[in-house]
Amino acid sequence: MFFHKQELQFSATPEAPDAIYARKLQEVLGGQYGEITVAMQYQFQAWNMHIPGKYRDLVFGIGAEEMGHVEMLAVMIAQLLEKSPLGITEDAVQDDPTVAAIVGGTDVQHAIVAGAGARPVDSNGNPWSGAYVTASGNLLADFTSNANAEMQGRLQVARLYHMTDDHGVRDMLAFLLARDTMHQNQWEAAVAELKAEGAEELPVPSNFPQSKEHTKVSYQYLNFSDGPAAAEGTWASGPTPDGKGEFSYHEGPTTSAPMPPHTRPDARLYGTTDMPNIVEKVAGAAQDATHTE
Protein backbone atom coordinates (compact mmCIF):
# COMPACT_ATOMS: atom_id res chain seq x y z
CA MET A 1 0.00 0.00 0.00
CA PHE A 2 1.34 3.39 -0.95
CA PHE A 3 0.49 6.83 0.37
CA HIS A 4 1.60 10.14 -1.07
CA LYS A 5 2.47 13.09 1.14
CA GLN A 6 2.42 16.36 -0.76
CA GLU A 7 5.81 17.66 0.28
CA LEU A 8 9.35 17.09 -0.95
CA GLN A 9 12.22 15.43 0.88
CA PHE A 10 14.39 18.45 0.03
CA SER A 11 14.04 21.79 -1.74
CA ALA A 12 13.79 21.63 -5.54
CA THR A 13 13.49 25.22 -6.71
CA PRO A 14 15.74 26.71 -9.41
CA GLU A 15 16.75 30.36 -9.50
CA ALA A 16 15.87 30.72 -13.17
CA PRO A 17 14.29 28.74 -16.04
CA ASP A 18 16.60 26.72 -18.26
CA ALA A 19 15.09 24.33 -20.81
CA ILE A 20 18.48 23.06 -21.94
CA TYR A 21 19.49 22.04 -18.43
CA ALA A 22 16.05 20.49 -17.90
CA ARG A 23 16.87 18.14 -20.73
CA LYS A 24 20.19 17.26 -19.10
CA LEU A 25 18.45 16.47 -15.80
CA GLN A 26 16.29 13.94 -17.62
CA GLU A 27 19.27 11.57 -17.59
CA VAL A 28 19.28 11.19 -13.80
CA LEU A 29 15.50 10.92 -13.83
CA GLY A 30 14.78 8.44 -16.63
CA GLY A 31 18.17 7.16 -17.75
CA GLN A 32 19.65 3.73 -17.14
CA TYR A 33 21.02 4.77 -13.74
CA GLY A 34 18.38 7.39 -12.99
CA GLU A 35 16.07 7.63 -10.02
CA ILE A 36 13.21 5.79 -11.74
CA THR A 37 15.51 2.81 -12.21
CA VAL A 38 16.72 2.56 -8.64
CA ALA A 39 13.23 3.18 -7.26
CA MET A 40 11.74 0.36 -9.31
CA GLN A 41 14.78 -1.89 -8.85
CA TYR A 42 14.60 -1.75 -5.07
CA GLN A 43 10.84 -2.24 -5.01
CA PHE A 44 10.97 -5.30 -7.25
CA GLN A 45 13.84 -6.73 -5.23
CA ALA A 46 11.75 -6.40 -2.09
CA TRP A 47 8.65 -7.87 -3.72
CA ASN A 48 10.73 -10.79 -5.01
CA MET A 49 12.65 -11.38 -1.76
CA HIS A 50 12.29 -14.82 -0.22
CA ILE A 51 13.07 -13.93 3.39
CA PRO A 52 11.48 -11.38 5.74
CA GLY A 53 13.43 -9.18 8.09
CA LYS A 54 16.15 -6.54 7.93
CA TYR A 55 17.22 -6.96 4.30
CA ARG A 56 13.68 -6.71 2.96
CA ASP A 57 12.93 -3.74 5.19
CA LEU A 58 16.14 -2.06 4.00
CA VAL A 59 15.25 -2.48 0.32
CA PHE A 60 11.65 -1.32 0.80
CA GLY A 61 12.82 1.73 2.74
CA ILE A 62 15.39 2.90 0.21
CA GLY A 63 13.01 2.17 -2.66
CA ALA A 64 10.39 4.44 -1.10
CA GLU A 65 12.97 7.20 -0.64
CA GLU A 66 14.02 6.89 -4.27
CA MET A 67 10.42 7.50 -5.35
CA GLY A 68 10.74 10.79 -3.50
CA HIS A 69 13.86 11.55 -5.52
CA VAL A 70 11.91 10.88 -8.72
CA GLU A 71 9.40 13.45 -7.56
CA MET A 72 12.09 16.02 -6.66
CA LEU A 73 13.64 15.80 -10.11
CA ALA A 74 10.29 15.92 -11.90
CA VAL A 75 9.29 19.02 -9.95
CA MET A 76 12.66 20.65 -10.65
CA ILE A 77 12.44 19.91 -14.38
CA ALA A 78 8.91 21.32 -14.56
CA GLN A 79 10.08 24.53 -12.88
CA LEU A 80 13.08 24.83 -15.18
CA LEU A 81 10.64 24.63 -18.10
CA GLU A 82 7.88 26.79 -16.63
CA LYS A 83 8.98 30.17 -17.98
CA SER A 84 11.74 29.05 -20.29
CA PRO A 85 11.57 30.38 -23.87
CA LEU A 86 11.16 27.25 -25.96
CA GLY A 87 12.65 27.70 -29.41
CA ILE A 88 14.32 31.11 -29.30
CA THR A 89 17.93 30.93 -30.48
CA GLU A 90 19.35 32.67 -33.54
CA ASP A 91 17.36 34.81 -35.96
CA ALA A 92 18.02 32.28 -38.70
CA VAL A 93 15.81 29.69 -36.99
CA GLN A 94 13.66 31.90 -34.79
CA ASP A 95 10.68 31.60 -37.13
CA ASP A 96 10.48 27.84 -36.54
CA PRO A 97 10.32 27.04 -32.80
CA THR A 98 10.80 23.32 -33.38
CA VAL A 99 14.02 23.76 -35.33
CA ALA A 100 15.20 26.40 -32.89
CA ALA A 101 14.60 24.09 -29.96
CA ILE A 102 16.69 21.35 -31.53
CA VAL A 103 19.49 23.75 -32.38
CA GLY A 104 19.36 25.16 -28.87
CA GLY A 105 19.68 21.75 -27.23
CA THR A 106 16.24 21.58 -25.63
CA ASP A 107 13.83 18.65 -25.75
CA VAL A 108 10.90 19.66 -27.96
CA GLN A 109 8.74 16.95 -26.40
CA HIS A 110 8.99 18.74 -23.06
CA ALA A 111 6.65 21.25 -24.70
CA ILE A 112 4.80 19.21 -27.32
CA VAL A 113 4.14 16.05 -25.30
CA ALA A 114 4.46 17.04 -21.66
CA GLY A 115 3.28 20.65 -21.76
CA ALA A 116 6.41 22.02 -20.05
CA GLY A 117 6.78 19.05 -17.74
CA ALA A 118 9.15 16.18 -17.00
CA ARG A 119 8.97 12.90 -18.92
CA PRO A 120 10.02 9.30 -18.05
CA VAL A 121 12.89 9.46 -20.55
CA ASP A 122 16.64 9.98 -20.60
CA SER A 123 18.44 13.09 -21.84
CA ASN A 124 18.13 11.92 -25.46
CA GLY A 125 14.40 11.27 -25.15
CA ASN A 126 14.70 7.48 -25.01
CA PRO A 127 11.83 6.09 -22.89
CA TRP A 128 12.71 4.61 -19.53
CA SER A 129 12.85 0.81 -19.76
CA GLY A 130 12.09 -1.92 -17.27
CA ALA A 131 15.07 -3.71 -18.80
CA TYR A 132 17.22 -1.47 -16.58
CA VAL A 133 15.91 -3.22 -13.46
CA THR A 134 17.92 -5.97 -11.77
CA ALA A 135 15.91 -8.09 -9.34
CA SER A 136 17.26 -11.65 -9.41
CA GLY A 137 16.22 -12.93 -5.99
CA ASN A 138 19.89 -13.48 -5.04
CA LEU A 139 20.73 -10.83 -2.47
CA LEU A 140 24.49 -10.74 -3.03
CA ALA A 141 24.01 -10.29 -6.77
CA ASP A 142 21.27 -7.70 -6.28
CA PHE A 143 23.00 -5.67 -3.57
CA THR A 144 26.20 -5.57 -5.63
CA SER A 145 24.14 -4.32 -8.58
CA ASN A 146 22.56 -1.71 -6.29
CA ALA A 147 25.95 -0.40 -5.21
CA ASN A 148 26.93 -0.07 -8.88
CA ALA A 149 23.68 1.75 -9.69
CA GLU A 150 24.30 4.26 -6.89
CA MET A 151 27.91 4.75 -8.02
CA GLN A 152 26.92 5.35 -11.64
CA GLY A 153 24.08 7.62 -10.58
CA ARG A 154 26.27 9.67 -8.25
CA LEU A 155 28.85 10.00 -11.00
CA GLN A 156 26.25 11.46 -13.35
CA VAL A 157 24.85 13.83 -10.72
CA ALA A 158 28.38 15.04 -9.94
CA ARG A 159 28.91 15.81 -13.62
CA LEU A 160 25.60 17.64 -13.82
CA TYR A 161 26.56 19.68 -10.75
CA HIS A 162 29.33 21.33 -12.76
CA MET A 163 27.07 21.97 -15.75
CA THR A 164 25.04 24.69 -13.99
CA ASP A 165 25.62 27.78 -11.88
CA ASP A 166 22.05 27.82 -10.61
CA HIS A 167 22.29 27.73 -6.80
CA GLY A 168 18.83 26.23 -6.40
CA VAL A 169 19.64 23.35 -8.76
CA ARG A 170 23.04 22.82 -7.19
CA ASP A 171 21.50 22.73 -3.72
CA MET A 172 19.17 19.90 -4.73
CA LEU A 173 21.97 18.03 -6.50
CA ALA A 174 24.18 18.39 -3.41
CA PHE A 175 21.44 16.69 -1.40
CA LEU A 176 21.11 13.87 -3.94
CA LEU A 177 24.89 13.42 -3.93
CA ALA A 178 24.84 13.04 -0.16
CA ARG A 179 22.04 10.46 -0.28
CA ASP A 180 23.92 8.55 -3.00
CA THR A 181 26.94 8.53 -0.67
CA MET A 182 24.79 7.00 2.06
CA HIS A 183 23.21 4.44 -0.24
CA GLN A 184 26.54 3.31 -1.66
CA ASN A 185 27.74 2.68 1.87
CA GLN A 186 24.48 0.98 2.84
CA TRP A 187 24.72 -1.51 0.00
CA GLU A 188 28.39 -2.21 0.68
CA ALA A 189 27.54 -2.77 4.35
CA ALA A 190 24.69 -5.09 3.39
CA VAL A 191 27.00 -7.08 1.10
CA ALA A 192 29.54 -7.45 3.91
CA GLU A 193 26.81 -8.51 6.34
CA LEU A 194 25.45 -11.14 3.97
CA LYS A 195 28.93 -12.63 3.71
CA ALA A 196 29.64 -12.41 7.45
CA GLU A 197 26.39 -14.20 8.27
CA GLY A 198 27.06 -16.88 5.69
CA ALA A 199 23.80 -16.09 3.90
CA GLU A 200 25.64 -15.59 0.61
CA GLU A 201 29.25 -15.65 -0.51
CA LEU A 202 31.37 -15.59 -3.65
CA PRO A 203 31.02 -16.92 -6.25
CA VAL A 204 27.37 -16.12 -6.88
CA PRO A 205 25.36 -18.31 -6.67
CA SER A 206 27.33 -19.76 -3.80
CA ASN A 207 25.00 -22.74 -3.35
CA PHE A 208 25.74 -24.07 -6.84
CA PRO A 209 28.30 -26.88 -6.34
CA GLN A 210 31.63 -25.75 -7.72
CA SER A 211 32.48 -29.39 -8.26
CA LYS A 212 30.12 -29.25 -11.23
CA GLU A 213 32.16 -26.54 -12.98
CA HIS A 214 35.48 -27.03 -14.74
CA THR A 215 37.48 -26.19 -11.64
CA LYS A 216 40.79 -26.33 -13.49
CA VAL A 217 40.05 -22.95 -15.06
CA SER A 218 38.05 -21.44 -12.19
CA TYR A 219 40.86 -19.12 -11.07
CA GLN A 220 43.00 -18.77 -14.19
CA TYR A 221 43.65 -15.30 -15.61
CA LEU A 222 43.74 -15.92 -19.36
CA ASN A 223 45.34 -12.99 -21.13
CA PHE A 224 43.60 -12.36 -24.45
CA SER A 225 45.21 -8.97 -24.97
CA ASP A 226 48.71 -7.88 -26.00
CA GLY A 227 48.86 -5.57 -22.98
CA PRO A 228 51.37 -7.16 -20.59
CA ALA A 229 50.60 -5.10 -17.48
CA ALA A 230 47.55 -7.14 -16.45
CA ALA A 231 49.92 -9.74 -15.01
CA GLU A 232 50.90 -7.24 -12.34
CA GLY A 233 47.45 -7.18 -10.70
CA THR A 234 46.34 -9.12 -7.63
CA TRP A 235 43.86 -10.86 -9.90
CA ALA A 236 46.73 -12.67 -11.63
CA SER A 237 48.46 -14.25 -8.62
CA GLY A 238 47.80 -14.90 -4.96
CA PRO A 239 44.66 -15.89 -3.04
CA THR A 240 41.25 -15.30 -4.60
CA PRO A 241 38.68 -13.03 -2.87
CA ASP A 242 36.38 -15.97 -2.23
CA GLY A 243 39.16 -17.70 -0.27
CA LYS A 244 38.72 -20.88 -2.25
CA GLY A 245 41.66 -20.82 -4.65
CA GLU A 246 44.82 -19.21 -5.99
CA PHE A 247 45.00 -17.02 -9.06
CA SER A 248 47.32 -18.07 -11.88
CA TYR A 249 48.34 -16.07 -14.94
CA HIS A 250 48.50 -17.50 -18.45
CA GLU A 251 49.40 -15.92 -21.77
CA GLY A 252 46.37 -16.88 -23.79
CA PRO A 253 43.96 -19.77 -23.29
CA THR A 254 44.84 -23.02 -21.53
CA THR A 255 42.12 -24.92 -23.39
CA SER A 256 41.03 -25.31 -26.99
CA ALA A 257 38.61 -27.45 -28.97
CA PRO A 258 38.01 -28.16 -32.65
CA MET A 259 35.25 -26.23 -34.36
CA PRO A 260 32.18 -28.48 -34.78
CA PRO A 261 30.83 -29.21 -38.26
CA HIS A 262 28.84 -26.41 -39.83
CA THR A 263 25.09 -26.55 -39.37
CA ARG A 264 22.36 -27.25 -41.91
CA PRO A 265 19.05 -25.73 -40.82
CA ASP A 266 15.64 -27.00 -41.88
CA ALA A 267 15.28 -26.46 -45.65
CA ARG A 268 12.08 -24.48 -45.05
CA LEU A 269 14.07 -21.81 -43.22
CA TYR A 270 15.71 -21.03 -46.58
CA GLY A 271 19.21 -20.54 -45.30
CA THR A 272 22.05 -20.76 -47.82
CA THR A 273 23.96 -24.00 -47.16
CA ASP A 274 26.50 -26.24 -48.87
CA MET A 275 23.65 -28.39 -50.19
CA PRO A 276 22.70 -27.86 -53.87
CA ASN A 277 19.71 -25.59 -54.22
CA ILE A 278 17.60 -28.28 -55.92
CA VAL A 279 18.31 -30.67 -53.05
CA GLU A 280 17.13 -28.05 -50.59
CA LYS A 281 13.91 -27.59 -52.57
CA VAL A 282 13.23 -31.33 -52.71
CA ALA A 283 13.94 -31.71 -49.00
CA GLY A 284 11.54 -28.88 -48.16
CA ALA A 285 8.81 -30.31 -50.38
CA ALA A 286 9.25 -33.76 -48.82
CA GLN A 287 9.00 -32.36 -45.33
CA ASP A 288 5.83 -30.48 -46.25
CA ALA A 289 4.32 -33.58 -47.84
CA THR A 290 4.96 -35.66 -44.74
CA HIS A 291 3.92 -32.82 -42.40
CA THR A 292 7.31 -32.97 -40.74
CA GLU A 293 7.76 -30.24 -38.15
Salt bridges, closest charged atoms under 4 A:
GLU35 OE1 - HIS69 ND1 3.69
GLU65 OE2 - HIS69 NE2 3.25
GLU65 OE2 - ARG179 NE 2.64
GLU65 OE1 - HIS183 NE2 3.02
GLU66 OE1 - HIS69 ND1 2.97
GLU66 OE2 - HIS183 ND1 3.10
GLU71 OE2 - HIS4 NE2 2.69
ASP107 OD2 - ARG119 NH1 3.71
GLU150 OE2 - HIS183 ND1 3.47
GLU193 OE2 - LYS54 NZ 2.40
GLU197 OE2 - LYS54 NZ 2.42
GLU201 OE2 - LYS244 NZ 3.18
ASP266 OD2 - ARG268 NH2 2.98
ASP274 OD2 - HIS262 NE2 2.78
ASP274 OD1 - ARG264 NE 2.84
ASP288 OD1 - ARG268 NH1 3.27
